[in-house]
Amino acid sequence: MKLVRVGAPGEERPAVRIEEGRLFDLSSVTSDIDGAFLASDGIERARAAVAAGSLPELDTDGVRVGAPVARPGMVTADEVAAAVVYLASPAAGSVTGIALAVDGGMQGLRLRPAAGA
């Protein structure tokens, strides 16, 4: 199962692509794939909805598939500060040799921020 967002830029809706390549609308499960979705067992709720067969299937012809997260590349100073606080805290005591990318998912998407962004 892969989480995706489908539709024109700025008008995407959440969806899930299953192993067979079929695409299902996740709008009945969540309004978007974002931090709140991920923090509230969203992946398990999506998995359960797929297993129950309760999601409408989407026609994949000509459908634009976008980034799975709602706001890739848009990082706030508070998010960077939170990463620094974590790395400086005792909670990160066993973290060694890691490059922590605080980039809104850009590295995972293999995208580069727009010039001047």
C-alpha positions in Angstrom: 0.0 0.0 0.0 1.3 3.4 -1.0 -0.1 6.7 0.2 -0.4 9.3 -2.6 -2.3 12.5 -3.4 -4.1 12.8 -6.7 -5.4 15.8 -8.6 -4.2 19.2 -9.9 -1.6 21.0 -7.8 -3.3 22.7 -4.9 -6.4 20.5 -5.4 -5.1 17.1 -4.5 -7.0 14.6 -2.5 -5.6 11.8 -0.5 -5.5 8.3 -2.0 -3.9 4.9 -1.6 -2.4 2.7 -4.3 -2.5 -1.0 -3.6 -0.1 -3.6 -4.8 -2.1 -4.4 -7.9 -1.8 -0.8 -9.0 -5.4 0.1 -8.2 -6.0 3.5 -6.7 -8.6 4.3 -4.0 -9.9 7.6 -2.6 -9.0 8.2 1.0 -11.2 11.2 1.5 -13.6 9.3 3.7 -10.7 8.5 6.0 -8.9 11.8 6.1 -9.0 15.3 4.5 -5.3 15.1 3.8 -2.1 13.1 4.4 -0.4 15.3 6.9 1.1 15.2 10.4 -2.3 14.9 12.1 -3.2 11.9 9.9 0.1 10.2 10.6 -0.1 10.9 14.4 -3.6 9.5 14.7 -3.0 6.0 13.4 -4.0 7.2 9.9 -2.0 4.5 8.2 -3.8 1.8 10.1 -7.1 3.4 9.4 -6.3 3.6 5.7 -5.2 -0.1 5.8 -8.4 -1.1 7.5 -10.5 0.8 5.0 -8.7 -0.9 2.1 -9.2 -4.3 3.7 -12.9 -3.6 4.3 -13.4 -2.6 0.7 -15.1 0.6 1.8 -13.1 3.0 -0.4 -14.2 4.2 -3.8 -11.9 3.2 -6.6 -10.4 6.0 -8.7 -9.9 5.9 -12.5 -6.2 6.2 -13.1 -6.4 7.5 -16.7 -4.8 10.9 -16.8 -4.8 11.3 -13.1 -1.8 13.3 -11.7 -0.2 11.6 -8.8 1.5 14.0 -6.4 3.6 13.9 -3.3 2.1 11.8 -0.5 2.6 14.5 2.1 0.6 17.7 2.2 3.4 20.3 2.2 6.7 19.0 1.0 9.5 21.5 1.2 7.7 24.0 3.4 9.7 24.0 6.6 9.3 26.4 9.5 11.9 27.7 11.9 10.1 25.9 14.7 10.4 22.6 12.9 14.2 23.0 12.5 14.5 24.2 16.1 12.5 21.1 17.3 15.0 18.8 15.5 17.9 20.6 17.1 16.3 20.4 20.5 15.7 16.7 20.0 19.3 16.0 18.9 20.7 18.0 21.9 18.4 16.1 24.3 19.0 12.9 26.3 16.3 11.3 24.1 18.9 11.3 21.2 21.6 9.8 23.4 22.0 6.7 21.2 21.7 8.6 17.9 25.1 8.6 16.1 26.2 9.4 12.6 22.8 10.5 11.3 22.0 13.2 8.8 18.6 14.4 9.9 16.9 16.1 6.9 14.4 18.7 8.1 13.2 19.5 4.6 9.5 18.8 4.5 10.0 15.5 2.6 12.0 16.9 -0.3 14.9 14.5 0.2 12.5 11.5 0.2 10.9 12.8 -3.0 14.3 13.5 -4.5 13.1 17.0 -5.3 15.0 20.2 -4.8 13.4 23.4 -3.4 12.6 26.1 -6.0 15.2 28.8 -6.3 14.7 31.4 -3.7 12.4 29.2 -1.6 
